[in-house]
Amino acid sequence: MKSKYLNFALIFVTLLSIIINFNSFLMGHDSSLLGIITTITYIVFWFLFIVLSKNSRKALVFSIVWSLLTLACASVTLAANINDRLIVDFAIPFAMVFITPLYAIEAFFSQSGFLIVSIVLIIISLAWFTLSFFFLKRTK
């Protein structure tokens, strides 16, 4: 029963984060205070989800896949920020799902642009991956 509530909360937080941050992400605008709070909540929730799911192989595998897809999107974003001639239109739908909830990170690094933001997103996704992988190795 606990896992049903946790899964529902995961879907709710993810969709809410996408919806709240979508307009700023799409237009490239600065994030609102609500967007910042939503992004922080999203990051913290994923860490909590991983910790609370530490005995569920399915949930941990799911979080590993999610973190790797977030890592891939953040890496493509980093590559596109380094090389402006790189065409990454194929990644836009994936970025909408995996990067939009994290978009308000840019509010903390607005002076340095998306290069630093992409690196921070890579670090966050690697932290999710590492924690998930650690717990997965401990489950039987």
ROSE-4610 file (N, C-alpha, C; in Angstrom, 1 decimal, always signed):
// ROSE-4610
residu = [M/M/M/K/K/K/S/S/S/K/K/K/Y/Y/Y/L/L/L/N/N/N/F/F/F/A/A/A/L/L/L/I/I/I/F/F/F/V/V/V/T/T/T/L/L/L/L/L/L/S/S/S/I/I/I/I/I/I/I/I/I/N/N/N/F/F/F/N/N/N/S/S/S/F/F/F/L/L/L/M/M/M/G/G/G/H/H/H/D/D/D/S/S/S/S/S/S/L/L/L/L/L/L/G/G/G/I/I/I/I/I/I/T/T/T/T/T/T/I/I/I/T/T/T/Y/Y/Y/I/I/I/V/V/V/F/F/F/W/W/W/F/F/F/L/L/L/F/F/F/I/I/I/V/V/V/L/L/L/S/S/S/K/K/K/N/N/N/S/S/S/R/R/R/K/K/K/A/A/A/L/L/L/V/V/V/F/F/F/S/S/S/I/I/I/V/V/V/W/W/W/S/S/S/L/L/L/L/L/L/T/T/T/L/L/L/A/A/A/C/C/C/A/A/A/S/S/S/V/V/V/T/T/T/L/L/L/A/A/A/A/A/A/N/N/N/I/I/I/N/N/N/D/D/D/R/R/R/L/L/L/I/I/I/V/V/V/D/D/D/F/F/F/A/A/A/I/I/I/P/P/P/F/F/F/A/A/A/M/M/M/V/V/V/F/F/F/I/I/I/T/T/T/P/P/P/L/L/L/Y/Y/Y/A/A/A/I/I/I/E/E/E/A/A/A/F/F/F/F/F/F/S/S/S/Q/Q/Q/S/S/S/G/G/G/F/F/F/L/L/L/I/I/I/V/V/V/S/S/S/I/I/I/V/V/V/L/L/L/I/I/I/I/I/I/I/I/I/S/S/S/L/L/L/A/A/A/W/W/W/F/F/F/T/T/T/L/L/L/S/S/S/F/F/F/F/F/F/F/F/F/L/L/L/K/K/K/R/R/R/T/T/T/K/K/K]
num = [1/1/1/2/2/2/3/3/3/4/4/4/5/5/5/6/6/6/7/7/7/8/8/8/9/9/9/10/10/10/11/11/11/12/12/12/13/13/13/14/14/14/15/15/15/16/16/16/17/17/17/18/18/18/19/19/19/20/20/20/21/21/21/22/22/22/23/23/23/24/24/24/25/25/25/26/26/26/27/27/27/28/28/28/29/29/29/30/30/30/31/31/31/32/32/32/33/33/33/34/34/34/35/35/35/36/36/36/37/37/37/38/38/38/39/39/39/40/40/40/41/41/41/42/42/42/43/43/43/44/44/44/45/45/45/46/46/46/47/47/47/48/48/48/49/49/49/50/50/50/51/51/51/52/52/52/53/53/53/54/54/54/55/55/55/56/56/56/57/57/57/58/58/58/59/59/59/60/60/60/61/61/61/62/62/62/63/63/63/64/64/64/65/65/65/66/66/66/67/67/67/68/68/68/69/69/69/70/70/70/71/71/71/72/72/72/73/73/73/74/74/74/75/75/75/76/76/76/77/77/77/78/78/78/79/79/79/80/80/80/81/81/81/82/82/82/83/83/83/84/84/84/85/85/85/86/86/86/87/87/87/88/88/88/89/89/89/90/90/90/91/91/91/92/92/92/93/93/93/94/94/94/95/95/95/96/96/96/97/97/97/98/98/98/99/99/99/100/100/100/101/101/101/102/102/102/103/103/103/104/104/104/105/105/105/106/106/106/107/107/107/108/108/108/109/109/109/110/110/110/111/111/111/112/112/112/113/113/113/114/114/114/115/115/115/116/116/116/117/117/117/118/118/118/119/119/119/120/120/120/121/121/121/122/122/122/123/123/123/124/124/124/125/125/125/126/126/126/127/127/127/128/128/128/129/129/129/130/130/130/131/131/131/132/132/132/133/133/133/134/134/134/135/135/135/136/136/136/137/137/137/138/138/138/139/139/139/140/140/140]
x = [+0.8/+0.0/+0.9/+2.0/+2.9/+3.4/+3.7/+4.3/+3.3/+2.0/+1.1/+1.0/+1.1/+1.1/+2.3/+3.4/+4.7/+4.8/+4.3/+4.2/+3.3/+2.2/+1.3/+1.9/+2.6/+3.3/+4.4/+5.1/+6.1/+5.6/+4.5/+3.8/+3.3/+2.7/+2.1/+3.2/+4.3/+5.4/+6.1/+6.3/+6.9/+6.0/+4.8/+3.9/+3.7/+3.6/+3.4/+4.7/+5.8/+7.1/+7.2/+6.8/+6.8/+5.9/+4.6/+3.6/+4.1/+4.6/+4.9/+6.1/+7.1/+8.3/+8.3/+7.2/+7.2/+7.3/+6.5/+6.5/+7.9/+8.5/+9.8/+10.8/+10.7/+11.6/+11.5/+10.2/+9.9/+10.4/+10.2/+10.5/+11.9/+12.5/+13.9/+13.8/+12.7/+12.6/+13.2/+13.4/+13.9/+12.7/+13.1/+12.1/+11.5/+10.3/+9.5/+9.9/+9.5/+9.7/+9.0/+7.8/+7.1/+7.9/+8.5/+9.3/+10.5/+11.2/+12.3/+11.9/+10.8/+10.4/+10.0/+9.4/+9.0/+10.2/+11.2/+12.4/+13.1/+13.2/+13.9/+13.1/+11.7/+10.9/+11.1/+11.2/+11.4/+12.7/+13.7/+15.0/+15.0/+14.5/+14.4/+13.5/+12.4/+11.5/+12.1/+12.9/+13.6/+14.5/+15.3/+16.1/+15.3/+14.2/+13.3/+12.8/+12.3/+11.8/+12.8/+14.0/+15.1/+15.3/+15.4/+15.7/+14.5/+13.3/+12.1/+11.9/+12.4/+12.3/+13.5/+14.3/+15.6/+15.5/+14.3/+14.1/+13.3/+13.0/+12.2/+13.1/+13.4/+14.2/+13.6/+12.3/+11.6/+11.7/+11.5/+11.6/+13.0/+14.0/+15.4/+15.8/+15.4/+15.7/+15.1/+13.8/+13.1/+13.9/+14.3/+15.1/+16.4/+17.0/+18.3/+18.1/+17.0/+16.7/+16.4/+15.6/+15.2/+16.4/+17.3/+18.5/+19.4/+19.5/+20.4/+19.8/+18.5/+17.8/+18.0/+17.9/+18.2/+19.6/+20.5/+21.9/+22.2/+21.6/+21.7/+21.2/+20.1/+19.5/+20.4/+20.9/+21.8/+23.1/+23.6/+24.8/+24.7/+23.5/+23.2/+23.1/+22.5/+22.3/+23.7/+24.6/+25.9/+26.7/+26.6/+27.2/+26.7/+25.4/+24.8/+25.2/+25.4/+25.9/+27.4/+28.1/+29.6/+29.7/+29.0/+29.1/+27.7/+27.6/+26.3/+25.9/+26.8/+26.5/+26.0/+26.0/+25.5/+23.9/+23.4/+21.9/+21.4/+20.6/+20.1/+18.6/+17.9/+16.4/+15.8/+16.4/+15.9/+15.7/+16.4/+16.4/+15.4/+14.7/+13.8/+12.6/+12.0/+10.9/+11.4/+12.6/+13.2/+13.6/+14.1/+14.4/+13.1/+12.0/+10.8/+10.4/+10.6/+10.2/+11.3/+12.6/+13.6/+14.3/+14.3/+15.0/+14.1/+12.9/+11.9/+11.7/+11.5/+11.3/+12.4/+13.6/+14.8/+15.2/+14.4/+14.7/+15.1/+14.4/+14.6/+16.0/+16.8/+18.2/+18.9/+18.5/+19.1/+19.0/+18.1/+17.9/+19.1/+19.8/+20.9/+22.2/+22.2/+23.4/+23.1/+22.3/+21.8/+23.0/+24.0/+25.1/+26.0/+26.0/+27.0/+26.3/+25.0/+24.4/+24.1/+23.7/+23.3/+24.5/+25.7/+26.8/+26.9/+26.9/+27.1/+25.8/+24.6/+23.4/+23.4/+23.9/+24.0/+24.9/+26.0/+26.9/+26.3/+25.5/+24.8/+23.8/+23.1/+22.1/+22.8/+23.9/+24.7/+25.0/+25.5/+25.8/+24.6/+23.5/+22.3/+21.9/+21.9/+21.5/+22.5/+23.7/+24.7/+24.5/+24.1/+23.8/+22.6/+21.6/+20.4/+20.8/+21.6/+22.0/+22.9/+23.8/+24.7/+24.0/+23.1/+22.3/+21.4/+20.7/+19.9/+20.7/+21.8/+22.7/+23.2/+23.6/+24.0/+23.0/+21.7/+20.7/+20.3/+20.4/+20.1/+21.1/+22.3/+23.3/+23.1/+22.4/+22.2/+20.9/+20.0/+18.8/+19.1/+18.3/+18.5/+17.5]
y = [-1.2/+0.0/+1.3/+1.2/+2.4/+2.7/+1.6/+1.9/+2.5/+2.2/+2.9/+4.4/+4.8/+6.2/+6.9/+6.2/+6.7/+6.8/+5.9/+6.0/+7.1/+7.2/+8.3/+9.7/+9.8/+11.0/+11.3/+10.3/+10.5/+11.1/+10.5/+11.0/+12.4/+12.6/+14.0/+15.0/+14.8/+15.8/+16.0/+14.9/+15.1/+15.9/+15.5/+16.3/+17.7/+17.9/+19.3/+20.1/+19.5/+20.2/+20.6/+19.7/+19.9/+21.1/+21.0/+22.0/+23.4/+23.5/+24.8/+25.4/+24.6/+25.1/+25.2/+24.6/+24.5/+25.8/+26.8/+28.1/+28.7/+28.7/+29.3/+28.6/+27.3/+26.4/+26.7/+26.7/+26.9/+28.3/+29.3/+30.7/+31.1/+30.3/+30.7/+31.9/+32.0/+33.1/+32.7/+33.7/+33.5/+32.7/+31.9/+31.1/+32.0/+31.7/+32.4/+31.7/+32.3/+31.7/+30.4/+30.3/+29.0/+27.9/+28.3/+27.4/+26.9/+27.8/+27.5/+26.5/+26.8/+25.9/+24.6/+24.6/+23.3/+22.5/+23.1/+22.4/+21.8/+22.6/+22.1/+20.9/+21.0/+19.9/+18.7/+18.9/+17.8/+17.0/+17.8/+17.2/+16.4/+17.0/+16.4/+15.2/+15.3/+14.2/+13.0/+13.2/+12.0/+11.4/+12.1/+11.5/+10.7/+11.3/+10.6/+9.4/+9.5/+8.3/+7.2/+7.5/+6.5/+5.8/+6.7/+6.2/+5.3/+5.8/+5.1/+3.8/+3.7/+2.5/+1.6/+1.8/+1.1/-0.4/-0.9/-2.4/-2.9/-2.0/-2.4/-2.4/-3.5/-3.6/-2.9/-3.0/-2.3/-0.8/-0.3/+1.2/+1.7/+0.9/+1.3/+1.2/+0.2/+0.1/+1.3/+1.6/+2.7/+4.0/+4.2/+5.5/+5.5/+4.3/+4.3/+4.7/+4.1/+4.5/+6.0/+6.5/+7.9/+8.8/+8.4/+9.2/+9.2/+8.0/+7.9/+8.7/+8.7/+9.6/+11.1/+11.4/+12.8/+13.2/+12.3/+12.5/+12.6/+11.8/+11.9/+13.3/+13.7/+15.0/+16.1/+16.0/+17.1/+17.1/+15.9/+15.9/+16.4/+16.1/+16.7/+18.2/+18.7/+20.1/+20.8/+20.1/+20.6/+20.7/+19.6/+19.6/+20.7/+20.9/+22.0/+23.4/+23.5/+24.8/+25.1/+24.0/+24.2/+24.4/+23.7/+23.8/+24.3/+25.5/+26.1/+25.6/+25.0/+24.4/+23.0/+22.4/+21.1/+21.1/+20.3/+20.2/+19.1/+19.4/+18.4/+18.4/+18.7/+18.8/+17.5/+16.4/+15.1/+15.0/+15.8/+15.7/+16.6/+17.4/+18.3/+17.6/+16.6/+16.0/+15.3/+14.8/+14.2/+15.3/+16.4/+17.5/+18.0/+18.0/+18.5/+17.7/+16.4/+15.5/+15.5/+15.4/+15.2/+16.4/+17.5/+18.7/+19.8/+19.8/+20.9/+20.9/+19.8/+19.8/+20.5/+20.4/+21.0/+22.4/+22.9/+24.2/+25.3/+25.4/+26.6/+26.6/+25.5/+25.5/+26.8/+27.2/+28.3/+29.6/+29.7/+30.9/+31.0/+30.0/+30.0/+30.3/+30.2/+30.4/+31.3/+32.2/+33.0/+33.8/+34.2/+34.9/+34.0/+32.8/+31.9/+31.2/+31.3/+30.7/+29.2/+28.6/+27.2/+26.2/+26.6/+25.7/+25.2/+26.1/+25.6/+24.9/+25.3/+24.6/+23.2/+23.0/+21.6/+20.8/+21.3/+20.6/+20.2/+21.2/+20.9/+19.8/+19.8/+18.8/+17.4/+17.4/+16.2/+15.6/+16.5/+16.1/+15.6/+16.3/+15.8/+14.4/+14.2/+12.9/+11.8/+12.2/+11.2/+10.8/+11.8/+11.5/+10.6/+10.8/+9.9/+8.5/+8.5/+7.2/+6.4/+7.1/+6.5/+5.9/+6.7/+6.3/+5.1/+5.2/+4.1/+2.8/+2.9/+1.8/+1.2/+2.0/+1.6/+0.7/+1.2/+0.5/-0.8/-0.7/-1.9/-3.0/-2.7/-3.7/-4.3/-3.6/-4.1/-4.9/-4.8/-5.6/-7.0/-8.0/-9.4/-9.8]
z = [+0.0/+0.0/+0.0/+0.8/+0.8/-0.5/-1.3/-2.6/-3.6/-3.4/-4.3/-4.1/-2.8/-2.4/-2.9/-2.7/-3.2/-4.7/-5.4/-6.9/-7.3/-6.7/-7.0/-6.7/-5.6/-5.3/-6.3/-6.7/-7.7/-9.0/-9.5/-10.7/-10.5/-9.4/-9.1/-9.1/-8.3/-8.2/-9.6/-10.3/-11.6/-12.6/-12.7/-13.6/-13.1/-11.9/-11.3/-11.6/-11.5/-11.8/-13.3/-14.1/-15.6/-15.9/-15.3/-15.6/-15.2/-13.9/-13.4/-14.1/-14.4/-15.1/-16.6/-17.2/-18.6/-19.4/-19.0/-19.7/-19.7/-18.5/-18.4/-19.2/-19.2/-20.0/-21.5/-21.9/-23.3/-23.8/-23.1/-23.5/-23.1/-22.2/-21.7/-20.7/-20.1/-19.1/-17.7/-16.9/-15.6/-14.8/-13.9/-13.1/-12.0/-11.7/-10.7/-9.3/-8.2/-6.9/-6.8/-7.4/-7.4/-8.2/-9.3/-10.1/-9.3/-8.6/-7.7/-6.6/-5.9/-4.9/-5.5/-6.6/-7.3/-7.6/-8.2/-8.6/-7.4/-6.3/-5.1/-4.5/-4.5/-4.1/-4.9/-6.2/-7.2/-6.9/-6.7/-6.4/-5.1/-4.0/-2.7/-2.8/-3.5/-3.6/-4.2/-5.2/-5.9/-4.9/-4.1/-3.2/-2.1/-1.7/-0.7/-1.3/-2.6/-3.3/-3.3/-3.6/-3.7/-2.3/-1.3/+0.1/+0.5/+0.3/+0.8/+0.0/-1.2/-2.1/-2.0/-1.0/-1.0/-1.0/-0.6/-0.6/-1.8/-2.8/-3.9/-5.2/-5.7/-6.9/-8.1/-8.3/-9.4/-9.3/-8.1/-7.9/-8.1/-7.7/-7.8/-9.3/-10.0/-11.4/-12.1/-11.8/-12.4/-12.1/-10.9/-10.6/-11.3/-11.5/-12.2/-13.7/-14.3/-15.7/-15.8/-14.9/-14.9/-14.7/-13.8/-13.6/-14.8/-15.5/-16.7/-17.8/-17.9/-19.0/-18.7/-17.4/-17.0/-17.3/-17.0/-17.2/-18.7/-19.6/-21.0/-21.5/-21.1/-21.5/-21.0/-19.8/-19.3/-20.1/-20.4/-21.2/-22.6/-23.3/-24.6/-24.5/-23.4/-23.2/-23.0/-22.2/-22.1/-23.4/-24.2/-25.5/-26.4/-26.4/-27.2/-26.7/-25.4/-24.9/-25.2/-25.3/-25.7/-27.2/-28.0/-29.4/-30.0/-30.3/-30.8/-32.2/-32.9/-34.2/-34.1/-32.9/-32.7/-32.8/-33.6/-33.8/-33.0/-32.0/-31.0/-30.9/-32.0/-32.0/-31.6/-31.8/-31.5/-29.9/-29.2/-27.7/-27.1/-27.8/-27.2/-26.5/-27.0/-26.3/-25.0/-25.0/-23.8/-22.8/-23.2/-22.3/-21.7/-22.4/-21.8/-20.6/-20.7/-19.6/-18.5/-18.9/-17.9/-17.4/-18.2/-17.8/-17.3/-17.8/-17.4/-15.9/-15.2/-13.8/-13.0/-13.6/-13.0/-13.5/-14.3/-15.0/-14.1/-12.9/-12.1/-11.4/-11.6/-11.2/-11.7/-12.9/-13.6/-12.7/-11.8/-11.0/-10.1/-9.7/-8.8/-9.6/-10.9/-11.7/-12.9/-12.7/-13.9/-14.5/-13.8/-14.4/-15.3/-15.0/-15.7/-16.9/-17.0/-18.2/-18.0/-19.1/-19.0/-19.0/-19.2/-19.1/-17.7/-16.7/-15.3/-14.9/-15.4/-15.0/-15.5/-16.7/-17.3/-16.4/-16.0/-15.1/-13.8/-13.2/-12.0/-12.2/-13.3/-13.6/-13.8/-14.4/-14.5/-13.1/-12.2/-10.8/-10.1/-10.2/-9.5/-10.1/-11.4/-11.9/-11.6/-11.5/-11.1/-9.6/-8.8/-7.4/-7.2/-8.0/-8.0/-8.4/-9.5/-10.0/-9.0/-8.4/-7.4/-6.2/-5.7/-4.5/-4.9/-6.0/-6.5/-6.7/-7.3/-7.6/-6.3/-5.4/-4.0/-3.4/-3.3/-2.7/-3.5/-4.8/-5.6/-5.3/-5.2/-4.9/-3.5/-2.6/-1.2/-1.1/-2.2/-2.1/-2.6/-2.2/-2.6/-3.6]
